[in-house]
Amino acid sequence: ETSIGLFKIGYENGEICSIKTAEIIDCENEPSVLTEEAFKQLEEFFRKERKAFDLPLRIKGTPFLEKVWRALLEIPCGETRTYGEIAERIGCPKGARAVGSAVHNNPLWIVVPCHRVVGKDGKLTGYAGGLEMKKALLRLEQE
């Protein structure tokens, strides 16, 4: 339980593999020192005491997915990037739609900050956690 809702943290071999709202779960594990640290860091983030996370992450997908997800880690707290900018950054300048798909499939919400990616006109677009959650996270970071 966090100050903004219930989250389920999945881990595998000592690395976080997913962070999802309780309604969307794809890893089943018992609480551990690792998940306790992840919850602690999430709470610090929600209280604006933390801008970046220091957790062992299992970023595992196709080479393209991994490139996109790692590019998301480079977006500073309080800033946004467009799907096109991410596509450019990873060397796929015409791949904004593919980047959008990769962002949508990010299993490490908040920690790999897919909420910081917006449409080319700056408008908020789909977010696996819902647009209200995306708005809340962006507002939290910009306050």
Residue frames relative to the residue before (quaternion, step in Angstrom):
aa qw qx qy qz dx dy dz
E 1.0000 0.0000 0.0000 0.0000 0.00 0.00 0.00
T 0.0607 -0.7770 0.6262 0.0219 3.57 -0.91 0.97
S 0.6904 -0.4845 0.3361 0.4191 3.54 -1.28 0.12
I 0.7452 0.3524 -0.2455 0.5102 3.63 1.15 -0.28
G 0.7921 -0.2581 0.1300 0.5376 3.58 1.21 0.23
L 0.6319 -0.5356 0.4244 0.3656 3.49 -1.41 0.02
F 0.0522 -0.7927 0.6074 -0.0010 3.57 -0.88 1.01
K 0.2235 -0.7292 0.6297 0.1479 3.53 -1.22 0.57
I 0.1432 -0.7889 0.5956 0.0498 3.56 -0.76 1.08
G 0.1587 -0.7828 0.5971 0.0740 3.56 -0.76 1.06
Y 0.0249 -0.7975 0.6027 0.0142 3.55 -1.08 0.67
E 0.1021 -0.7711 0.6282 0.0194 3.49 -1.28 0.54
N 0.8536 -0.0471 0.0055 0.5187 3.59 -0.79 0.99
G 0.7397 -0.4525 0.2336 0.4399 3.58 0.86 0.95
E 0.6723 0.4325 -0.3011 0.5199 3.59 1.24 0.36
I 0.4845 -0.6394 0.5110 0.3088 3.57 -1.08 0.76
C 0.1213 -0.8147 0.5642 0.0566 3.60 -0.80 0.98
S 0.8113 -0.0033 -0.0230 0.5841 3.60 1.17 -0.29
I 0.0516 -0.7317 0.6782 0.0445 3.49 -1.28 0.62
K 0.1128 0.8072 -0.5606 0.1461 3.55 -0.46 1.22
T 0.5582 -0.5227 0.4856 0.4234 3.51 -1.26 0.24
A 0.6658 -0.5446 0.3276 0.3910 3.57 -1.12 0.58
E 0.6359 0.5444 -0.3363 0.4314 3.61 1.14 -0.49
I 0.7479 0.2952 -0.1743 0.5684 3.59 1.25 -0.37
I 0.1162 0.8184 -0.5417 0.1525 3.56 -0.12 1.31
D 0.0160 0.8143 -0.5801 -0.0070 3.59 -0.91 0.86
C 0.7078 0.3100 -0.2597 0.5791 3.63 1.24 0.17
E 0.1565 -0.7813 0.5986 0.0823 3.56 -0.95 0.84
N 0.1979 0.7681 -0.5854 0.1678 3.60 -0.57 1.15
E 0.5066 -0.5926 0.5269 0.3384 3.51 -1.33 0.31
P 0.5993 -0.5372 0.4266 0.4126 3.61 -1.14 0.46
S 0.0330 -0.7899 0.6122 -0.0160 3.57 -1.12 0.71
V 0.7022 -0.3948 0.3511 0.4772 3.55 -1.32 -0.03
L 0.6412 0.5396 -0.3166 0.4444 3.60 1.01 -0.82
T 0.6993 0.4407 -0.2895 0.4827 3.61 0.82 -0.88
E 0.6021 0.5456 -0.3629 0.4561 3.59 1.07 -0.62
E 0.6507 0.4980 -0.3115 0.4812 3.60 1.00 -0.79
A 0.6369 0.5198 -0.3317 0.4628 3.58 0.99 -0.77
F 0.6534 0.4969 -0.3140 0.4770 3.60 0.92 -0.85
K 0.6229 0.5418 -0.3317 0.4565 3.58 1.01 -0.83
Q 0.6939 0.4694 -0.2781 0.4699 3.58 0.87 -0.96
L 0.6088 0.5343 -0.3540 0.4675 3.60 1.05 -0.66
E 0.6613 0.4998 -0.3120 0.4643 3.59 0.89 -0.89
E 0.6296 0.5235 -0.3320 0.4684 3.59 1.00 -0.79
F 0.6319 0.5225 -0.3203 0.4745 3.57 1.04 -0.79
F 0.6850 0.4894 -0.2855 0.4579 3.59 0.87 -0.94
R 0.6901 0.4359 -0.2707 0.5103 3.60 1.19 -0.54
K 0.4603 -0.7061 0.4088 0.3499 3.60 1.37 0.10
E 0.4467 0.6691 -0.4621 0.3732 3.56 1.11 0.69
R 0.7567 0.2550 -0.1375 0.5860 3.59 1.30 -0.20
K 0.1896 -0.7875 0.5778 0.1004 3.57 -1.00 0.87
A 0.7728 0.1703 -0.0981 0.6035 3.58 1.22 -0.44
F 0.3930 -0.7196 0.5307 0.2144 3.53 -1.20 0.59
D 0.1649 -0.7593 0.6243 0.0807 3.52 -1.18 0.68
L 0.3301 0.7303 -0.5122 0.3087 3.53 0.35 1.32
P 0.4631 -0.6277 0.5212 0.3463 3.60 -1.09 0.51
L 0.1003 -0.8241 0.5574 0.0086 3.57 -0.62 1.15
R 0.2621 -0.7052 0.6325 0.1844 3.53 -1.18 0.67
I 0.0255 -0.7838 0.6189 -0.0448 3.55 -0.15 1.35
K 0.1681 0.8178 -0.5151 0.1937 3.52 0.03 1.34
G 0.3349 0.6955 -0.5766 0.2675 3.52 -0.74 1.14
T 0.7240 -0.3296 0.2936 0.5301 3.53 -1.17 -0.45
P 0.6694 -0.4782 0.3496 0.4484 3.63 -1.16 0.28
F 0.6433 0.5189 -0.3289 0.4568 3.62 0.99 -0.77
L 0.6529 0.5117 -0.3156 0.4608 3.59 0.87 -0.94
E 0.6648 0.5105 -0.3057 0.4517 3.55 0.89 -0.93
K 0.6225 0.5324 -0.3412 0.4610 3.62 1.01 -0.75
V 0.6637 0.4996 -0.3019 0.4677 3.56 0.90 -0.94
W 0.6928 0.4865 -0.2934 0.4441 3.58 0.75 -1.01
R 0.6486 0.4961 -0.3227 0.4786 3.60 1.01 -0.73
A 0.6141 0.5342 -0.3464 0.4663 3.61 1.08 -0.64
L 0.6104 0.5528 -0.3516 0.4453 3.59 1.06 -0.68
L 0.6229 0.5603 -0.3335 0.4323 3.58 1.07 -0.73
E 0.6564 0.5263 -0.2994 0.4499 3.58 1.21 -0.47
I 0.5487 0.5978 -0.4130 0.4136 3.62 1.22 -0.17
P 0.3819 -0.7478 0.4896 0.2349 3.61 -0.54 1.10
C 0.6130 -0.5388 0.4420 0.3723 3.52 -1.24 0.59
G 0.7921 0.2845 -0.2292 0.4890 3.57 -0.92 0.93
E 0.6897 0.4131 -0.2775 0.5259 3.60 1.27 -0.04
T 0.2205 -0.7488 0.6043 0.1598 3.55 -1.29 0.30
R 0.1535 -0.7303 0.6540 0.1235 3.51 -1.39 0.29
T 0.4368 -0.6685 0.5235 0.2972 3.55 -1.19 0.45
Y 0.6554 -0.4846 0.3941 0.4246 3.54 -1.30 0.29
G 0.6423 0.5317 -0.3116 0.4557 3.59 1.02 -0.80
E 0.6453 0.5118 -0.3231 0.4661 3.58 0.99 -0.78
I 0.6343 0.5054 -0.3292 0.4837 3.58 1.02 -0.75
A 0.6309 0.5338 -0.3308 0.4556 3.59 0.96 -0.86
E 0.6373 0.5128 -0.3142 0.4819 3.60 0.95 -0.87
R 0.6628 0.5474 -0.2990 0.4142 3.55 0.86 -1.04
I 0.7538 0.3737 -0.2125 0.4970 3.59 0.98 -0.79
G 0.5901 -0.6254 0.3508 0.3710 3.59 1.27 0.24
C 0.6209 0.4920 -0.3430 0.5048 3.56 1.18 0.55
P 0.1035 -0.8839 0.4495 0.0772 3.61 0.71 1.09
K 0.7264 0.3843 -0.2493 0.5124 3.62 1.12 -0.45
G 0.5632 0.6634 -0.3402 0.3563 3.55 1.28 0.21
A 0.2040 0.8166 -0.5229 0.1346 3.62 1.10 0.53
R 0.6673 0.4991 -0.3151 0.4542 3.60 0.93 -0.81
A 0.6405 0.5091 -0.3176 0.4793 3.57 1.03 -0.81
V 0.6130 0.5261 -0.3395 0.4818 3.58 1.07 -0.73
G 0.6270 0.5432 -0.3311 0.4497 3.59 0.98 -0.82
S 0.6553 0.5022 -0.3059 0.4741 3.55 0.97 -0.83
A 0.6534 0.5090 -0.3094 0.4672 3.57 0.97 -0.86
V 0.6366 0.5256 -0.3211 0.4642 3.56 0.98 -0.87
H 0.6494 0.5302 -0.3077 0.4499 3.57 0.96 -0.90
N 0.7429 0.4132 -0.2146 0.4810 3.58 1.07 -0.74
N 0.3440 0.7461 -0.4950 0.2827 3.60 1.25 0.29
P 0.2592 -0.8014 0.5174 0.1512 3.62 -0.57 1.08
L 0.7049 0.4573 -0.2475 0.4824 3.60 1.26 -0.23
W 0.1193 -0.8402 0.5279 0.0334 3.54 0.71 1.15
I 0.8349 0.2205 -0.2065 0.4601 3.50 -1.28 0.62
V 0.7131 0.4252 -0.2620 0.4920 3.61 0.73 -1.02
V 0.6943 0.1966 -0.1553 0.6747 3.58 1.12 -0.73
P 0.2634 -0.8828 0.3707 0.1176 3.53 0.22 1.41
C 0.0503 -0.8239 0.5643 -0.0139 3.57 0.32 1.26
H 0.5565 0.6053 -0.3979 0.4070 3.61 1.20 -0.34
R 0.6326 0.5502 -0.3254 0.4372 3.61 1.23 -0.33
V 0.5999 0.5397 -0.3658 0.4638 3.59 1.27 0.14
V 0.0690 -0.8109 0.5802 -0.0333 3.55 -0.79 1.14
G 0.6487 -0.5061 0.3981 0.4056 3.55 -1.32 0.18
K 0.6847 -0.5158 0.3207 0.4029 3.58 -1.22 0.42
D 0.6866 0.4427 -0.2836 0.5022 3.60 1.16 -0.45
G 0.6003 -0.5942 0.3410 0.4127 3.57 1.30 0.21
K 0.5174 0.6464 -0.4174 0.3746 3.58 1.27 -0.10
L 0.5131 -0.6216 0.4944 0.3255 3.49 -1.22 0.59
T 0.1255 -0.7763 0.6158 0.0480 3.51 -0.96 0.92
G 0.8236 -0.3039 0.1729 0.4466 3.53 -1.32 0.07
Y 0.0265 -0.7544 0.6557 -0.0129 3.50 -1.22 0.70
A 0.5263 -0.6664 0.4191 0.3214 3.57 -0.78 0.98
G 0.6886 0.4548 -0.2771 0.4921 3.60 1.15 -0.56
G 0.6007 -0.5566 0.3543 0.4515 3.57 1.30 0.01
L 0.5942 -0.6118 0.3980 0.3381 3.56 -1.10 0.73
E 0.6058 0.5533 -0.3682 0.4373 3.61 1.04 -0.60
M 0.6433 0.5015 -0.3155 0.4849 3.58 1.01 -0.81
K 0.6367 0.5256 -0.3276 0.4593 3.60 0.96 -0.85
K 0.6461 0.5123 -0.3121 0.4719 3.60 0.92 -0.90
A 0.6657 0.5148 -0.3031 0.4471 3.58 0.89 -0.94
L 0.6696 0.4939 -0.3041 0.4639 3.58 0.93 -0.87
L 0.6635 0.4907 -0.3114 0.4711 3.60 0.92 -0.83
R 0.6371 0.5213 -0.3202 0.4688 3.57 0.99 -0.82
L 0.6264 0.5458 -0.3203 0.4551 3.57 0.98 -0.88
E 0.7090 0.4692 -0.2579 0.4590 3.58 0.90 -0.95
Q 0.7304 0.4417 -0.2445 0.4600 3.58 1.07 -0.62
E 0.5402 0.6226 -0.4024 0.3984 3.61 1.24 -0.10
